[in-house]
């Protein structure tokens, strides 16, 4: 679809969160809507960073970009009054809708355009504990759509508990007459969602940025220097759910067996997520690395977030195996797209979205959650290009890249724009 195939429309892109991959998703959606010929009004907590990211992702000329894209500050939402345990509650979720409407009205007055469509790259923030389909009409009063990430409760068997969970998740709000359909990253539950909401649900590609900096990022060079020719098994982002502790256990086993492997852990270490006992292991590992006792692991808990996506990719490209053996995690991961972009096999936990895709595209091997013995064996097999049966792995990276491409995202968004 080209920009000339439809009249110019304006999309309001709205996200109250600015952590993790939220900035990258915001840039990707901005660039996609711009390629489809739309104008974009971006509302987010960091408009300057959003504008810079969108400009970097866009292929539009500078003049066209300045004419069609503007970003505006949207205050972030607070945690719930349930002890801050959840992202929202009935009041705070409603306040997000009201704040979105008020901020959008002010932005429209500044740019002289009215949004034809409101799109939420993280719809979850606007659903929780608010299963009331009239809310969008009462607030933004415009056609809307969005990307729903945490939809895994639809995979549960029918039960009173599931019914209560559906109410708490706020999914009934999607029945709003103004909703023009939604997207999900985990395509496994499209059917049950459509049946419950009465709304069209699409499996969206998990599009990722795979650009590289002009020169390799400093940490990427450091990892290769320390690896000294050994195969690199890597993880970026050291949240507990990503299986960091199991990776450290596997690294210890590999060291004892004198395997020619190097384990690279980069990004932010989320210390509050770990128990006191787990932190003892982490701190002991750091001391042993500094003393030289452990020489096959890069692990710096003080390093912090990698600021640029291209630098993130520069580090990722050093991996021979990407660690995606997440724990107690049901959703999609952009790591799979980055791995497919660079033809890198992934180690994943069996089951759930990540394991389902790894097995379906044969782009790696899966293991039971937290199983360090099987992880060690799987890494050895992948480095040898073998599957669990001893045959060739034959990963279908091209199909994964196509199914999760920006071109496919544009086709879906183009159809959405036609409907408004």
LINSUL-V694429 format. One record per residue. N is the residue number from 0. SS is DSSP state (2 for helix, 1 for strand, 0 for the rest). PSI is psi in degrees with one decimal (NA if undefined). Layout:
BEGIN
N/SS/PSI + N/SS/PSI
END
This chain:
BEGIN
0/0/138.6 + 1/0/167.0 + 2/2/-24.5 + 3/2/-7.8 + 4/2/-0.4 + 5/0/155.8 + 6/0/156.0 + 7/0/126.3 + 8/0/161.9 + 9/1/130.2 + 10/1/130.8 + 11/1/118.9 + 12/1/121.2 + 13/1/121.5 + 14/1/118.2 + 15/0/-2.3 + 16/0/145.1 + 17/0/60.0 + 18/0/164.6 + 19/0/-126.8 + 20/0/6.6 + 21/2/-45.7 + 22/2/-39.5 + 23/2/-45.2 + 24/2/-42.5 + 25/2/-43.8 + 26/2/-42.3 + 27/2/-43.0 + 28/2/-39.7 + 29/2/-48.7 + 30/2/-38.7 + 31/2/-46.6 + 32/2/-36.1 + 33/2/-40.9 + 34/2/-27.5 + 35/0/3.5 + 36/0/2.4 + 37/0/156.8 + 38/1/151.2 + 39/1/128.4 + 40/1/109.2 + 41/1/129.4 + 42/1/119.6 + 43/1/169.8 + 44/0/-19.9 + 45/0/79.2 + 46/2/-31.8 + 47/2/-45.4 + 48/2/-37.1 + 49/2/-41.5 + 50/2/-43.8 + 51/2/-42.3 + 52/2/-41.0 + 53/2/-39.0 + 54/2/-41.1 + 55/2/-33.9 + 56/2/-16.1 + 57/0/149.7 + 58/0/3.9 + 59/0/155.5 + 60/0/160.2 + 61/2/-40.3 + 62/2/-43.9 + 63/2/-40.6 + 64/2/-48.3 + 65/2/-33.1 + 66/2/-34.9 + 67/2/-15.3 + 68/1/130.9 + 69/1/147.2 + 70/1/147.8 + 71/1/150.6 + 72/1/129.2 + 73/0/120.2 + 74/0/138.0 + 75/0/152.4 + 76/0/153.1 + 77/0/160.8 + 78/0/169.2 + 79/0/166.0 + 80/0/14.5 + 81/0/55.9 + 82/0/20.5 + 83/0/12.6 + 84/0/-32.5 + 85/0/167.6 + 86/0/-26.8 + 87/0/-178.7 + 88/0/173.5 + 89/2/-40.4 + 90/2/-49.8 + 91/2/-34.0 + 92/2/-42.1 + 93/2/-41.2 + 94/2/-33.3 + 95/2/-45.0 + 96/2/-44.6 + 97/2/-42.5 + 98/2/-38.3 + 99/2/-46.6 + 100/2/-45.3 + 101/2/-44.3 + 102/2/-38.7 + 103/2/-41.7 + 104/2/-44.3 + 105/2/-41.0 + 106/2/-40.7 + 107/2/-37.7 + 108/2/-36.0 + 109/2/-41.2 + 110/2/-12.0 + 111/0/25.5 + 112/0/147.4 + 113/0/135.7 + 114/0/131.0 + 115/0/-23.4 + 116/1/137.0 + 117/1/126.1 + 118/1/128.6 + 119/1/107.4 + 120/0/-18.3 + 121/0/82.8 + 122/2/-25.9 + 123/2/-39.3 + 124/2/-20.6 + 125/2/12.5 + 126/0/-36.6 + 127/0/124.8 + 128/0/20.6 + 129/0/67.0 + 130/0/55.2 + 131/0/103.0 + 132/0/-17.0 + 133/0/-10.7 + 134/2/-46.7 + 135/2/-39.9 + 136/2/-38.2 + 137/2/-18.3 + 138/0/-80.5 + 139/0/-31.4 + 140/0/45.6 + 141/0/158.0 + 142/0/142.9 + 143/1/161.8 + 144/1/-178.7 + 145/1/173.9 + 146/1/120.3 + 147/1/117.1 + 148/0/-47.8 + 149/0/80.0 + 150/0/21.0 + 151/2/-11.7 + 152/2/-17.7 + 153/2/-13.5 + 154/2/-5.4 + 155/0/152.5 + 156/0/151.0 + 157/0/134.1 + 158/0/162.0 + 159/2/-36.2 + 160/2/-41.1 + 161/2/-38.9 + 162/2/-42.5 + 163/2/-38.9 + 164/2/-40.6 + 165/2/-38.8 + 166/2/-44.6 + 167/2/-36.1 + 168/2/-21.4 + 169/0/18.3 + 170/2/-22.8 + 171/2/-19.5 + 172/2/-26.8 + 173/2/-15.7 + 174/2/0.1 + 175/0/131.4 + 176/0/-20.1 + 177/0/-11.2 + 178/1/130.6 + 179/1/24.4 + 180/1/156.5 + 181/1/166.3 + 182/1/153.6 + 183/1/149.6 + 184/0/-27.8 + 185/0/102.1 + 186/2/-5.7 + 187/2/-22.4 + 188/2/23.6 + 189/2/-48.0 + 190/2/-54.9 + 191/2/-34.0 + 192/2/-43.4 + 193/2/-38.6 + 194/2/-37.5 + 195/2/-41.1 + 196/2/-21.1 + 197/0/20.2 + 198/0/147.6 + 199/0/132.2 + 200/1/130.2 + 201/1/141.7 + 202/1/109.5 + 203/0/148.7 + 204/0/143.4 + 205/0/79.7 + 206/0/136.4 + 207/0/157.4 + 208/0/127.9 + 209/0/26.1 + 210/0/154.9 + 211/0/149.7 + 212/0/162.5 + 213/0/-36.5 + 214/0/146.9 + 215/0/138.8 + 216/0/147.7 + 217/2/-44.2 + 218/2/-33.5 + 219/2/-43.5 + 220/2/-39.5 + 221/2/-42.1 + 222/2/-45.1 + 223/2/-35.9 + 224/2/-45.2 + 225/2/-34.5 + 226/2/-32.9 + 227/0/46.9 + 228/0/-8.8 + 229/0/154.4 + 230/1/139.2 + 231/1/125.0 + 232/1/119.0 + 233/1/152.1 + 234/1/133.4 + 235/1/127.2 + 236/1/106.3 + 237/1/43.8 + 238/0/155.0 + 239/2/-38.2 + 240/2/-16.8 + 241/2/2.3 + 242/0/28.5 + 243/2/-43.3 + 244/2/-39.8 + 245/2/-37.9 + 246/2/-42.8 + 247/2/-35.6 + 248/2/-41.7 + 249/2/-40.3 + 250/2/-38.8 + 251/2/-42.2 + 252/2/-41.3 + 253/2/-36.9 + 254/2/-43.0 + 255/2/-34.2 + 256/0/-0.5 + 257/0/37.4 + 258/0/141.2 + 259/0/61.0 + 260/1/152.3 + 261/1/132.7 + 262/1/121.3 + 263/1/121.2 + 264/1/119.4 + 265/1/168.3 + 266/1/-162.6 + 267/1/135.6 + 268/1/121.4 + 269/0/81.0 + 270/2/-41.6 + 271/2/-17.0 + 272/2/-14.9 + 273/0/149.6 + 274/0/167.5 + 275/2/-39.7 + 276/2/-41.3 + 277/2/-36.6 + 278/2/-29.2 + 279/2/-42.2 + 280/2/-44.7 + 281/2/-49.4 + 282/2/-37.1 + 283/2/-38.7 + 284/2/-43.8 + 285/2/-44.1 + 286/2/-40.5 + 287/2/-29.9 + 288/2/-45.2 + 289/2/-33.9 + 290/2/-14.7 + 291/0/-2.3 + 292/0/-41.8 + 293/0/119.9 + 294/0/13.0 + 295/0/20.9 + 296/1/132.5 + 297/1/119.2 + 298/1/110.2 + 299/0/96.6 + 300/0/-15.2 + 301/0/-1.1 + 302/0/-39.6 + 303/0/-177.8 + 304/0/142.5 + 305/0/118.2 + 306/0/-39.2 + 307/0/140.5 + 308/2/-35.7 + 309/2/-34.9 + 310/2/-40.1 + 311/2/-47.0 + 312/2/-34.7 + 313/2/-40.3 + 314/2/-46.3 + 315/2/-37.5 + 316/0/-16.4 + 317/0/-12.4 + 318/0/141.6 + 319/0/-27.2 + 320/1/131.0 + 321/1/128.8 + 322/1/112.9 + 323/1/28.7 + 324/0/65.8 + 325/0/159.5 + 326/0/135.2 + 327/0/42.5 + 328/0/128.1 + 329/0/-16.1 + 330/0/-170.1 + 331/0/170.9 + 332/0/132.2 + 333/2/-16.0 + 334/2/-32.7 + 335/2/-39.1 + 336/2/-40.4 + 337/2/-42.1 + 338/2/-43.6 + 339/2/-34.3 + 340/2/-34.1 + 341/0/12.5 + 342/0/48.0 + 343/0/125.7 + 344/1/152.2 + 345/1/143.4 + 346/1/125.9 + 347/1/162.3 + 348/1/135.9 + 349/0/148.1 + 350/0/171.8 + 351/2/-174.7 + 352/2/-47.9 + 353/2/-49.5 + 354/2/-38.3 + 355/2/-44.0 + 356/2/-42.5 + 357/2/-42.8 + 358/2/-37.9 + 359/2/-38.0 + 360/2/-4.8 + 361/0/34.1 + 362/0/29.6 + 363/1/-162.9 + 364/1/154.9 + 365/1/153.7 + 366/1/159.6 + 367/0/148.7 + 368/0/128.8 + 369/0/8.0 + 370/0/100.3 + 371/2/-30.0 + 372/2/-47.8 + 373/2/-33.2 + 374/2/-44.1 + 375/2/-45.2 + 376/2/-40.5 + 377/2/-41.5 + 378/2/-44.2 + 379/2/-41.5 + 380/2/-45.1 + 381/2/-40.0 + 382/2/-24.8 + 383/0/3.0 + 384/0/25.3 + 385/1/153.2 + 386/0/-173.4 + 387/0/-22.4 + 388/0/0.0 + 389/0/-3.5 + 390/0/176.2 + 391/1/140.2 + 392/0/-40.9 + 393/0/63.7 + 394/0/141.1 + 395/0/67.2 + 396/2/-41.9 + 397/2/-41.8 + 398/2/-37.8 + 399/2/-43.7 + 400/2/-40.0 + 401/2/-45.4 + 402/2/-24.1 + 403/0/39.3 + 404/0/160.2 + 405/2/-28.5 + 406/2/-42.4 + 407/2/-38.3 + 408/2/-43.1 + 409/2/-38.5 + 410/2/-43.2 + 411/2/-42.8 + 412/2/-33.3 + 413/2/-42.6 + 414/2/-36.2 + 415/2/-43.1 + 416/2/-36.5 + 417/2/-33.1 + 418/0/-3.3 + 419/0/NA
END
